[in-house]
Amino acid sequence: RRTMPVFVECAHAAITLRLIGTYSLDDMREVFGTCVLDNTAVFGGLIIDVRWSDSLRTRPTQEVRTMAQWWAGRGPQFKRRLAFVAIVGTIEYGMVRLKAVEAESCGLVVNIFEDERAARSWLSAQERLDAVQPVSA
């Protein structure tokens, strides 16, 4: 069994991926897959925390596009809501902006936050809006 620097937490409200150090796109896909083995499961959103990512700095633009398309294909499992957590003013924040634009072009609703609590608050607000007006998948 190998250890990956990608950690996942699955709760009814959100899937949270914490990306630490160096990891591959396959590592992210594999760990995400452990959380959504049941393809009928629907979470309130996806949080990707890149504050400790080293890999993000060196991702080629094509890989960013590929990953955005991959996330978009799984969007119904997290209501097409994607929250990134990154530190403003860092290279990672700039890369997350690029990822956000790509993800939005693929049909996801994306926002960027400096801490996980703010990301969770945003997702909770989106859930409350759903209670008033349901979101179409």
C-alpha positions, 0 to 999 in steps of 0.5 A: 500500500502506498501513501499519497499526499492527497487526502480526502474527507467525505461528508454529506455537505462536501468532499474535501481534497487536501493536496500536499507536496508532490502528487500526480493527477492520477493520485487525485483521481484515485483518492477522489474515487474512494469517496464516490464509489457509489455513483449515485452519491451527491455531495453539496460541493467539492473543496480542493485545498492547495495551500500546501501543494508543490505540484500545482506550481509546475502543472502544464496548462494542458494538465490544468485543462484536462483536470478541469474537464475531468472534474466537470464530468463528475460535477453532478456528484458535487452539484457542480460546485467547486471551492478552492482554498489558496493563499492570495499573492502566491503562485498557487493562487495564480494557478488556482485562478487559471484552474477556476477559469477552465472549470467555469468554462466546463460548466462548474460554479467556482469560487476561491477562498483563503481558508476552508471555513469560508469555503464551507460557508459558501457551500452552505449558503448554496445549499440554503439557496437550493432549499428555496429554488432547487438546482438542476443537475 
